[in-house]
Amino acid sequence: MTPDDPWGRVECALACLALDPQGLRGLWLRARSGPVRDRVTAALAAIPLPQRRLHPTISDDALFGGLDLAATLASGQPVMQAGLLAQPAALVLTMAERCPAGLAARLATALDTPAHAVIALDEGAEADETLAPALADRLALFLDLTDIALGDSRDIALDPDRLAQARSRLATLMLAPDQLDALTRAGAELGIPSLRAPLLAAATARAHAAWSGRDAVTDDDLTAAATLVYGHRAAPQPEQTEAQDPEPPPPDQTPDQGEAQSEDQSQSIPEEMLVEAALAALPRDLLEALAQGRAARAAKSAGGTGAEQGGNRRGRPLPSRPGRLQPGARIDLVATLRAAAPWQPLRRSQTPDRAAALLVRASDIRLKRFRETSDRVLIFAVDASGSAAFARLAEAKGAIELLLAQAYARRDHVSLLAFKGFAAELLLPPTRSLVQTKRRLAGVPGGGGTPLASGLQLALATAAQARARGMTPTIAILTDGRGNIALDGTADRARAEEEATLLARQIRLSATPALVIDVANRPQPSLKTLAQIMDAPYLALPRADARRLSAALGEALES
């Protein structure tokens, strides 16, 4: 297995997984559906565990077991059914990039005991579409098939006889203390914080040695383990420059100490070789993309959606809860029957009318629940005053059009208001329509004073209206200077600044996310102070065009 042979790395990883699936815990396979991935999944048949397919929306009853409703109603007494986790199995998780945090935590808990293995099929295309960190930390192996063409792959056939001999050899293989120390030091030098990584690397080294027909773990096995386990976990390394100070020379040593240390070094495993092998396992851009994806998934706004809210009408299903019948409530019939079924024998003995097919009490009622993600609305408050008003409006128009192009996927709405002259004006209510946006923005005049306080007031009112409609608002203020028009329309700079400060505090108290974009030729300290009052990010973008503005806004909203 060499860095120049990506498919050889795939074959080596699958062989190690087939030897010890419970020790390695599983595989994170990042690839879109296609013939290359089919060749890898076909080789999973060599794993000596029954395969069970999971979906990201699988219920807890299917995982852990629960009441068998049909058998319970037929027999008149509780009959339990086993879940997928009742017996050791290779759990194939499809669309793993969509795995919710709850399911990831349950599977991670199941992997903490050496009984199961998880094959996570990750089809993510964006940075934030990646495997949940709880699962990624527990799976030893990672394979990325994105850049492997069909012509560079081949069918994988693992010899059953060789696998049987390797499994019998695996039980006798152990790592020496210095080998464990080398793996641990290499993981720390690569910036891997988890202590599971060295343990998984040790299990992979044992499996690699057994597959290679060796009776002891060698340096080649440690290198292969570091390549397979550490490559995708490593933190992106900073580029080394010649300007860095060289390391100081070691202190003088006595001959006895030098000879003793050289003897110890000759018997130890150089972790530098393991570090270099791990870094060479994956391209630098892929390693940085994985790190970016982990950070994006951990962020609150990684998905680019609005706030989550509970309800009983639509959204992602949640476990049902006991409730009362009331207007608008939706009964979870199956859950209600499950709650009533165990009590049927007792209720029939206490009820004169035994001809009833099923006796349901008010305490059995279970109501459906859903977690709905609200739409997000980006409220642009654009300074249209002064000689450069037309240029800033053009930039805002371009940024809005770029955001609207992604509105369908991101579920974003966009609203636009301009403040110029003596007051602010709402030019565009929250909308997704690109045609309507272009039509309403055409020919917007500019000039006059800077009623910044009026713009903040209208932006806050627009955000309140959007929140009342179930949306999650975010305010983006695009300006190049301080306000000089008060709320009553008079030209009073001091009063205008006081009113703008007061409205900035109101925006902060309303818990509305905001962003201040300074497009002046030189950054304005007053705008940075205004951003601090709002507890909002401050971006200085002199001469920003539409694409830079849209990119900066997207990065700020997802941070």
N, C-alpha and C positions, 0 to 999 in steps of 0.2 A: 504494500500500500504506500503510494507516494503522492505528493500534492499534484503531480502531473497526471495522475490517473484517478479522476473523480469517481468513475464507475467502480474501480477497485476498492475505493473507500466505502461505497455503498455495499458491495458484496461482503466486505470485512465486517461492517456494522451488522448486517443481517445475520451473518454466521454467529457473531457473539450474542446477539439477541436470541437466536434459536437455541443456543447452548444454555443460557442462564436468564430466561425472561423475568423471573421473579427477583433475581439479584440486581439486574439492570433496570428494573421497573418499567421499561418501555422505550418507545421511540417517538420523537417529534419529527414528522415527515411534512416538510413544507413544499408543496407542489400543486399545480392546478391539475384537474382531472384530465387524463390523456393516456396514451399508450406507454409512456415512460413510467408514469406512476403505477400503471397496471402491472408492469413487470416486477416492481418492488412489492406491491401488495400480494401478487401471486406467490412470491417467495415466503410470505408470512405463514403459509401453510405448514412450514417446517417447525413452527413453535409448538412445543408439546403441551399446549393448553387449548381447550375449546374456545373458539372465537365467538364473541357476542358484540353485536353492533349497537352503538349508542347514538342518540340524537341529542343536540343541545337542549331540547325541551323535554327530555325524559322526566317522568315524575318520580317522587321519592318511593312510591309504592312499587314501581317497576325496579328500582335499584335495591331497596332493602326488604321488599316483601310487604305483604299486608293481608287484608281480609279478602278472601275469594268470595265475591258477592253472589255469583250464581250458585256455587256449591253451598254457601251458607243458607240462602233462601230455600234451596231444595232439601237440605237435611234438617233445617230448623235449629242448627247449632253452629257456633263459629268455626269456620274452616279457613286456615291460613294458607297462603301461597308464598313460595320462596321467591326472593328477588334475584337479580343478576349477580349481586355480590355474595350470594350464599355459598357459591362454590368457586374455587380458583378458576380464572378465565383470563383470556387476552381480550381486553375491552377495546374495540375499534371505535373511536370517537370521530364521527364524521362532522365536517364543518367546524373543526375545533376552534377556529378563530372567533366563532360566535358563542363559544361556551360561556355562560354567565358565571359570575363569581361564586354563586351558591353551589352550582354543580361542580365547579373546579375545586372548591373546598371539600366537598364530599368525596370526590375521587382522590384528592390528595390524602385525605384521612385514610381511605382504603389502601393506598399505596404505602402508607407508613408501616404496614405489616406485610412481610414477604409472601403474599398470596396471589396477587394479581399483577398484570402488566397492562399498560395503556398504550395503544397505537393512536396518536393524535394526528389526524389528517387535516393539515392546515392549508386552506386554499386562499389565504389572504393575499390581496393585491396591494393594499395601502399599508403605510407604516403602522397605523394604529390597529390594523387587522392582524392580530398575532395571538399566540397562545397565552393563556392566563399565567402570570408569574408563578402561582402556586403549583401548577402542573409542570411548567417548564423546569422548575427547580428540582423536581423529583424524577424526571425522565433522563436517563443517562445519555442517550444517543440523540443526535440531531443530523438530519439529512436535508439538503436543499437541492431540488432537482430543476430549479428554474432555468439554469444555463446549460443543462445537459440535453443535447439533441437526441432524437431517436436513433440516428446512425451511430452515436457514440455509446449506446447502451446495448445490452445483450440479455438474453434470458438467464435467469439465476437459478441454478440447480444445485442444491446443497445435498451432498452424498449422505444418505441415511446411515450407512455403516460408519462413515467418518464421524458423524454427529454422535452416534452411540459410543464410540471409543473415546471421543473428547469428553462426553458427559461423565464417563467412568473415571477419567483422568482429572476432571475438574475438582472432585472432592478432596484430592490429596494436595492440591496446589495452594500454597500460602505465600504471602509477601513478607520479605524480611523487614525489620524495623527501619533500616536505612532507605528502603524503597518506599515505604509509607511516608517517611519524612520527606523524601524528594517530591512525591506527588503533592503533599500538603504545602511545601514551600513554593512549588510551581504555581499552585492555585492562588496562593496569597500574592505572588509577584504579578500574576495576571489580573489582579483586582477583583477576584471572585469572592464575595463575602460569605457565601453559604458553605457550611461544613459538610453538606451532603455531597458536594462535588468530589472531594477526595475519596469518599467512601465509594461512590459510583465509579470513579476512575480505577480504584483498586479492584472492584468486581469486574470491570471491563478488561483490565490487565490479566486477571486470572482466566477469563474466558478466551482471550486472544492467545494466551500461552497454551491452553488446552486444545484449541482449534489448530494451532501450529504444530502440535504433536510433541511439545516439550514437557518435561517433568519438573521444571522450575521456571519461575518468572524471570525474564531477562530484561535488559535495557530496551530491546526492540518492542517488547510487550508494553513497557511503560510509555514509550514514545507513541505507540498506536493508541493507548488509552488516553493520553493527553490530547491527541489529535481528535479523537471521537467525542470526548467528554468536555474538554476545556475550550474548544474552538469557538463555539457560539456563546459561551458564558463570559469570555474575557471582555474586559472593558477596553474600548478603543484606546490605543496607545498614542501618546503625543509624538510628533515627529522629532527626531533627534537632530540637533543643529551643531555646527562646529563651534558656535559661540558659547556653548555650555562649558563650564569649568571642568577640567579633567579631574578624575578622582585622585585624592591625595595618596601619596605612596604609603604602603603599610609600614607600621613601626618596625624598628629593628627587632629581630628575634634571635634568641640564643640558638645555637646549633641543635640542641636537643629538642627544643620546641618546634623548630622548623622541620626537622626530620619526622617528628611525631605527627605534625599537621599534614605533611606531604603524604605520609603513610595512610592517614585517615581519608584524605581526599582521593587517593588512588583506589580505596575500597568503596567510596560512596558514589551515588548516582548524580551526575551533574544536572541540576534542575534547569540550567540554562538551555540544555538540549530539549527538555520538555517544553519550555516556554516557546522556543523557536518553532518547534513542531506544532504547537497549538495555534500560534499566530499564522503559520503557513497553511493551516487547514482550511480557512475560509478567506475569501477576498476581503480587503479592507472595507470596501463600500458595503458589502453584505453585513459585516460586523457592526458597522455604524448604523445601518438600517435596523438591525435587530435591537440595538441599544435605544435608538429613537422610538421604535415601536413599544418597547417596554416602558419608556417614560410617557409616551402618549397614552397608553392604556391605563397607566396609574393616575393620569391627570383627571380632574373632574370633568372637563369638557373635551375629553379625547374624542368622543364620538361626534362632536359638533352639533349636539342636540340640546334641547332645552331641559328644564327641570323635570324630575320624575314626580308623578302624583298618583295617588291611589284612586280607584274607582271600581264600578261594577258594570261598565258598559263595554269597554274595548281596551286593547293594549295587550301586553304580555301576561299570560295567565299566572296567577299566584295561588298558593294553597288556599282552599276555601276555609272559612271560619264560621263558628256558630253565630247565628243571628236571628232576627225576628222578621216575620213577614210584614212588609210595609211597601207603600207605593214606590216603584222603581227598583225594588230589590229583585235580583235574579237568583233563583234557587239552583244550586248544584245538585242535580237529581241523584247522580251516582254517589256522591259523598253523603247525601242524606240517607240513601238506602244502606250504605255501609255503616252509618252510625246507628240505624234502627235495627239492622239484621240481628246482632247478637242478643237483643232483648226480646225477640219474638216468643220463645217458649214461656218466659216469665209473664209476659203481657197476655198471652193467650190463656194462661191459667187464671189470671185475675180479671179477665174480660168475659162477660156472659156471651157476647156475640162472637163466637169462635169461627164463624163463617167468613170473616174478613180475611182477605188475602194477605194484607200487611197492616200492622198497627204502628202508626207513626205518631210520635209525641212532638210537642213544640221544641223540646230540647234537642231533637234530632235534626232540626233544620240547619242546613249548611248553605251559605250564600257564596256566590262566585265573586272573586276579586281579580282585578287586573291592575297592572302597573303601566300607566300611560305616560309616554314622553311627550311633553308639550312642544309646540313649534317655537322656534327662536326667531325674534325679529331684531334686525340691526337698524338702529335709528341713527341716521347721519344728520348731524347738525353742522351745516356748512356756512362758513363766514363768506358772504357774497358782497362784502363792502370793499371799497378801495379800488385802485387801478388794476390789481391782479385778480379781480373777482372772476372774470371770465375764464382765466386759466385754471383756477381752483375748482370752478364748477365743472369744467371739462374733465378734470381729474376725478372728481366725485362721480360724474356720469359714467366714466369708464370703469371705475371700481365697482359701481353698482351693477353694471352690465356683466362684469366678470363674476360677481357673486351670484347674480341671478342665473347664470349658466350652470351653477352648481346647486341651485336651490332645490331641484327635484331630489337629488341624492342626499343633501344635507338638511332638508326640510326647513330651510331658512326663508323668512320674509324680510323685505327691505322697506324702510321708510325714509323719506328725505324731507328735511326742513331747512330753510335758508333764513339767516338773520342779516339784515342790511337796512340802511336808512334809519327808521325809528322803531321797528318792531320785527319780530320773527314771523314767518309764514310757513304753514305746512303745505309743501308742494306735492307730496305723495304719501297717502296713507299706507299702512303695511300691505304689501302685495308681492306676488310671485310673477306677475305678468311682465315679461320683458317688453312686449309691444306697448303696453300702457305706460311703462316707465319711460321709454324713449319719447313717447308722445307728450307726456306731462313735463319732461325736462327740457324740451326744445324751446329755445328762445327765452330762457329765464334772464331777466335784466339784472344788472349789478350796479354797485356804486353807493355812495353815501357813508353814513357813520357805521359804528360797530355796536349794535345792541346785544352784547354778549349775554347780559342777564336775561333778556327776553328770549334768546335762543335756548338758554338752560331751562327757563321756565316752561317753554313749549315742549322741549325734549322730555322733561319730567312728566308733564301731563300726558304726552303721547305714550310714554312708558307705562303710566298708570292705567290708561285705557287698554293697552295691549295685555297687561297683566290681568285685567278684569275679563278679557276674552279668553283667558287660559294660556296665553303666550308667555315666553320668557324673554324680556327685553334686555338689550344691551345698547348703550349710548356711545357713539363715536363722534367726538367734537373735532372738527377740522377748521383751524383758524391760524392766523399769523400774527396776532397782536392782542392788546388789552381792550376791554370794552370802554366806550366813551359816551354811551347813550343810556340814560336811566330807564327804568320800567315805564315811567310816565311820559317818555319821549323827549325829555329835556337833555341838553348837552351838558352833562355834569360828570366828569371823569371820576372824581372821588366817590360820588354816590353810586355810580355805575359799578365801580370795583367792589364796594361794600355789598351791593345787592347780588353781584355775581358770586362773591364769597358765601353769602347766606344761602343761595340756591345750590352751590356746590355742597354745602353741608347737608342740605335736604336730600340731595341725590345719594349722598353717603348713608344717611339715616334710612332711606327707603330700600337699602340693600340692592340697588340696581347697579350691575356691573357697568363700568364706563371706561373710556379710553380717550386721551387727549393727544391729538396729532398736531404738532407744530410744523407748519409748512413755510415759516418765515425764512429769509435768506440766512439769518443768524438765529440760533435758538433763543427764545425769550424766557428769562427767569420767572417772569410772572405766570406764564402758562405752566411751568413746572411746579410752582407753588400751588396753583389751582388744582393740578392733578393730585398733589399730595393731600389737599383738603378733601377731595373726592375719594381718596384711597384708590386711585386709578393709575394704570400704567401711563407713562409719558413717552412719546415717540417724537424725536426731532427728525423730520424728513424734508429738508429744503429741496425745492424743485422736484418733488415726488411726482412720478407719473402714475397712471392708473394701475399698472401692473405691480409696481412696487408698493403702492398704497394697499391694494388688495392683499398682497402677500404678507405685508406687515400687520394688517388688521387680522388676518387669519391666524398668524402666529401668536399675536397678543391675546386673542380670544381663547386659544387652546392652551395657554400657559397657566 
